[in-house]
Amino acid sequence: GSMKPELLREHIQKCKAASDKPFGVNIPLLRGDAEELIKVTIEGGVKIVFCSAGHPGKFINLLKENNIKVVQVVPSVKHASKAEEVGCDAVVGEGVEAGGHNGINETTTIALIPQLVDAVKIPVIAAGGIADGRGILAALSLGAEGVQIGTRFAATIESSAHQNYKQKVLEAKDDGTLLAFKKIGLVRMLKNEFAYRALKAERDGWDEIKLKELLGSKRERLGIFEGDENEGELEAGQSSGLVKEILTVKELFQKLLNEISEAKQRNENLIH
């Protein structure tokens, strides 16, 4: 979501070289270069686009004409219904546990997902607070047809995040994140000097202009990719407390599958 068009093009080629399996690209629609990012995505032959931070209506016909499945990230039933109306193929229901930008209503994943499942006919994918097999099974039990996992995969060997960021995720406890910037767009991040300064600015009544100046446009890159633990915006979810080791993606997938099996067995034992 934070890549410039040329970097996105490079990463698309890397994904295609690494696997013949389908993969998606996340495009925040409020970005000024969203149209260019979509063009790069189409040219790269990507078959799934995850839209966030904006309404997909402006671009959906173009995406559909290029045989691209469109999935909208939503924080509420209202947004899910609108996504279905304009022709989205699925929605990601993202609870407030998720890292990064969140919905203003602060609805949790466990409350949001069943309401979305009841409200729309298109598939619902669960996101927010999911980092192990127990969370995956819980999401499926709520009616989700899949899950989106961010923080856990950000802390893998292959992740392009800086090692300092990965280490901060490892060190985080259950209370290791906070929500800030409610006036300009709610963001969940790991606690650090910048995060606490943002909270203080809000308590001191800073207006939207001053808060946007404090946040700037490169805080996320400074923290996640350049490794500034103090002044960077370290976006991560509440599931950080579940991350205990840095694994390869292959190892993590196997671990998740094993955990799902264990959780299913435990549930069966409880029910019977």
C-alpha positions as CSV (number, residue, x, y, z in Angstrom):
1,G,0.0,0.0,0.0
2,S,2.9,2.4,0.5
3,M,4.9,1.6,-2.7
4,K,5.5,4.0,-5.5
5,P,4.5,2.7,-9.0
6,E,8.0,1.7,-10.1
7,L,8.6,-0.2,-6.9
8,L,5.2,-1.9,-7.2
9,R,6.1,-3.0,-10.8
10,E,9.4,-4.5,-9.5
11,H,7.6,-6.4,-6.7
12,I,4.9,-7.7,-9.1
13,Q,7.7,-9.2,-11.3
14,K,9.4,-10.7,-8.2
15,C,6.1,-12.4,-7.2
16,K,5.6,-13.8,-10.7
17,A,9.1,-15.1,-10.8
18,A,8.7,-16.7,-7.4
19,S,5.4,-18.5,-7.9
20,D,2.8,-19.3,-10.6
21,K,0.0,-19.0,-7.9
22,P,-2.3,-16.0,-7.9
23,F,-1.5,-13.0,-5.7
24,G,-3.1,-9.7,-5.0
25,V,-2.1,-6.0,-4.8
26,N,-3.4,-3.6,-2.2
27,I,-4.2,-0.1,-3.5
28,P,-5.2,2.7,-1.1
29,L,-7.6,4.6,-3.3
30,L,-7.2,8.0,-1.6
31,R,-3.5,8.1,-2.8
32,G,-2.9,10.7,-5.5
33,D,-1.2,8.1,-7.7
34,A,-3.9,5.4,-7.3
35,E,-4.7,5.5,-11.0
36,E,-1.1,5.0,-11.9
37,L,-0.8,2.1,-9.4
38,I,-3.9,0.5,-11.0
39,K,-2.3,0.9,-14.4
40,V,0.9,-0.8,-13.2
41,T,-1.2,-3.6,-11.7
42,I,-3.1,-4.2,-14.9
43,E,0.1,-4.2,-17.0
44,G,1.7,-6.7,-14.6
45,G,-1.1,-9.2,-15.1
46,V,-2.2,-9.2,-11.5
47,K,-5.6,-10.9,-11.1
48,I,-6.7,-9.7,-7.6
49,V,-6.8,-6.1,-6.3
50,F,-7.5,-5.3,-2.7
51,C,-8.9,-1.7,-2.5
52,S,-8.8,0.2,0.7
53,A,-9.1,3.8,2.0
54,G,-11.6,4.9,-0.6
55,H,-14.6,4.0,-2.7
56,P,-13.8,1.5,-5.6
57,G,-16.6,2.7,-7.8
58,K,-14.4,5.0,-9.9
59,F,-12.1,2.1,-10.9
60,I,-14.2,-1.0,-10.8
61,N,-15.2,-1.1,-14.4
62,L,-11.6,-0.7,-15.6
63,L,-10.5,-3.5,-13.2
64,K,-13.3,-5.8,-14.3
65,E,-12.6,-5.2,-18.0
66,N,-9.1,-6.6,-17.3
67,N,-10.5,-9.7,-15.6
68,I,-9.3,-8.6,-12.2
69,K,-11.2,-9.7,-9.0
70,V,-11.9,-6.7,-6.8
71,V,-11.9,-7.0,-3.0
72,Q,-12.7,-4.0,-0.8
73,V,-11.4,-3.7,2.7
74,V,-14.3,-2.5,5.0
75,P,-14.8,-1.6,8.7
76,S,-18.6,-1.8,8.7
77,V,-21.8,-3.3,7.3
78,K,-22.5,0.0,5.5
79,H,-19.3,0.0,3.6
80,A,-19.6,-3.8,2.8
81,S,-23.1,-3.2,1.3
82,K,-21.8,-0.4,-0.8
83,A,-18.9,-2.5,-2.1
84,E,-21.3,-5.3,-3.0
85,E,-23.6,-2.8,-4.8
86,V,-20.8,-1.5,-7.1
87,G,-19.8,-5.0,-8.0
88,C,-16.9,-6.0,-5.7
89,D,-16.2,-9.8,-5.7
90,A,-15.5,-10.0,-2.0
91,V,-14.9,-7.8,1.1
92,V,-12.2,-8.0,3.8
93,G,-13.9,-7.2,7.1
94,E,-11.1,-5.5,9.1
95,G,-11.6,-5.2,12.9
96,V,-10.0,-2.5,15.0
97,E,-7.4,-5.0,16.2
98,A,-5.6,-4.6,12.9
99,G,-2.4,-2.7,12.4
100,G,-2.4,0.5,10.4
101,H,-5.5,2.5,9.4
102,N,-8.8,1.5,11.0
103,G,-12.5,2.4,10.9
104,I,-13.7,5.2,13.1
105,N,-16.3,3.0,14.8
106,E,-13.6,0.8,16.3
107,T,-15.6,-2.4,15.8
108,T,-13.8,-5.6,16.7
109,T,-13.3,-8.5,14.3
110,I,-15.4,-11.0,16.4
111,A,-18.3,-8.5,16.3
112,L,-17.9,-7.4,12.7
113,I,-17.5,-10.6,10.8
114,P,-20.8,-12.3,11.5
115,Q,-22.7,-9.1,10.9
116,L,-21.0,-8.7,7.5
117,V,-21.8,-12.4,6.7
118,D,-25.4,-11.7,7.4
119,A,-25.5,-8.5,5.4
120,V,-23.9,-9.4,2.1
121,K,-23.9,-12.3,-0.3
122,I,-20.3,-12.0,-1.6
123,P,-17.5,-13.7,0.3
124,V,-16.3,-12.2,3.6
125,I,-12.6,-12.4,4.5
126,A,-11.7,-11.7,8.1
127,A,-8.8,-9.4,9.2
128,G,-7.6,-7.9,12.4
129,G,-6.0,-9.8,15.4
130,I,-5.4,-13.0,13.5
131,A,-1.9,-14.5,13.9
132,D,-2.3,-18.2,14.5
133,G,-4.4,-21.2,13.7
134,R,-6.8,-20.6,16.5
135,G,-7.6,-17.2,15.1
136,I,-8.1,-18.6,11.6
137,L,-10.4,-21.3,12.9
138,A,-12.4,-18.7,14.9
139,A,-12.8,-16.5,11.9
140,L,-14.1,-19.4,9.8
141,S,-16.5,-20.3,12.6
142,L,-17.9,-16.7,12.4
143,G,-18.7,-17.3,8.7
144,A,-15.6,-15.9,7.0
145,E,-14.5,-17.7,3.9
146,G,-10.8,-16.8,4.4
147,V,-8.5,-14.6,6.4
148,Q,-6.1,-11.8,5.8
149,I,-3.0,-11.8,8.0
150,G,-0.7,-8.8,8.1
151,T,1.4,-8.4,11.2
152,R,2.4,-12.1,11.5
153,F,3.7,-12.2,7.9
154,A,5.5,-8.8,8.3
155,A,7.6,-10.6,10.9
156,T,8.9,-13.3,8.7
157,I,12.4,-13.9,7.1
158,E,11.2,-12.9,3.6
159,S,9.4,-9.7,4.8
160,S,11.0,-6.5,3.4
161,A,10.4,-4.8,6.8
162,H,13.5,-3.7,8.7
163,Q,14.9,-6.1,11.3
164,N,14.4,-3.4,13.9
165,Y,10.7,-3.4,13.2
166,K,10.5,-7.2,13.3
167,Q,12.3,-7.1,16.7
168,K,9.8,-4.6,18.0
169,V,6.9,-6.9,17.0
170,L,8.6,-9.8,18.8
171,E,9.0,-7.7,21.9
172,A,5.4,-6.5,22.0
173,K,3.0,-7.8,24.6
174,D,-0.8,-7.9,24.6
175,D,-0.8,-4.1,25.4
176,G,2.0,-3.3,23.0
177,T,0.0,-1.1,20.5
178,L,-2.2,2.0,20.7
179,L,-4.6,3.9,18.5
180,A,-3.8,7.5,17.5
181,F,-4.8,10.2,15.0
182,K,-8.5,9.8,15.5
183,K,-9.1,13.2,14.0
184,I,-7.4,12.5,10.7
185,G,-7.7,8.7,10.3
186,L,-7.4,6.2,13.1
187,V,-4.0,4.3,13.1
188,R,-2.9,1.4,15.2
189,M,0.8,1.3,15.9
190,L,3.4,-0.1,18.2
191,K,4.1,2.0,21.3
192,N,7.2,4.2,20.9
193,E,8.3,7.8,21.4
194,F,6.4,9.0,18.2
195,A,3.2,7.1,19.2
196,Y,3.1,8.7,22.6
197,R,3.9,12.1,21.2
198,A,0.9,11.7,18.8
199,L,-1.4,10.8,21.7
200,K,-0.2,13.9,23.7
201,A,-0.8,16.1,20.7
202,E,-4.4,14.9,20.5
203,R,-4.9,15.4,24.2
204,D,-3.5,18.9,23.9
205,G,-6.2,19.7,21.2
206,W,-4.0,20.0,18.1
207,D,-6.1,20.6,15.0
208,E,-6.1,18.4,11.9
209,I,-3.5,20.5,10.1
210,K,-1.0,20.3,12.9
211,L,-1.6,16.5,13.3
212,K,-1.1,15.9,9.6
213,E,2.2,17.8,9.8
214,L,3.2,15.7,12.8
215,L,2.4,12.5,10.9
216,G,4.0,13.6,7.7
217,S,4.1,11.4,4.6
218,K,7.1,9.2,5.4
219,R,6.6,8.1,9.0
220,E,5.5,4.6,8.0
221,R,8.5,4.1,5.8
222,L,10.8,5.6,8.4
223,G,9.7,3.0,11.0
224,I,8.8,-0.1,9.1
225,F,11.4,-0.1,6.3
226,E,14.2,2.2,7.6
227,G,14.1,0.8,11.1
228,D,13.8,4.0,13.2
229,E,12.3,2.6,16.4
230,N,11.7,6.0,18.0
231,E,10.5,8.4,15.4
232,G,9.0,6.0,12.9
233,E,5.3,5.0,12.7
234,L,5.5,1.3,13.5
235,E,2.1,0.1,12.2
236,A,1.2,-3.3,13.7
237,G,-1.8,-5.1,15.1
238,Q,-2.8,-6.3,18.5
239,S,-1.8,-9.8,17.4
240,S,1.9,-8.7,17.8
241,G,1.7,-10.2,21.3
242,L,1.2,-13.6,19.6
243,V,4.4,-13.4,17.5
244,K,7.2,-15.3,19.3
245,E,9.7,-16.0,16.6
246,I,10.8,-15.0,13.1
247,L,10.1,-17.8,10.7
248,T,10.2,-18.3,7.0
249,V,6.9,-18.0,5.2
250,K,7.0,-21.8,4.5
251,E,7.6,-22.6,8.1
252,L,4.8,-20.2,9.2
253,F,2.3,-21.7,6.8
254,Q,3.0,-25.2,8.2
255,K,2.8,-23.9,11.7
256,L,-0.6,-22.3,11.0
257,L,-1.9,-25.5,9.4
258,N,-0.8,-27.5,12.5
259,E,-2.4,-25.0,14.8
260,I,-5.7,-25.2,12.9
261,S,-5.7,-29.0,13.3
262,E,-5.0,-28.7,17.0
263,A,-7.7,-26.1,17.5
264,K,-10.2,-28.2,15.6
265,Q,-9.5,-31.3,17.7
266,R,-9.8,-29.2,20.9
267,N,-13.2,-27.9,19.8
268,E,-14.4,-31.3,18.9
269,N,-13.4,-32.6,22.3
270,L,-15.2,-29.7,24.0
271,I,-18.4,-30.1,22.0
272,H,-18.6,-33.9,22.5
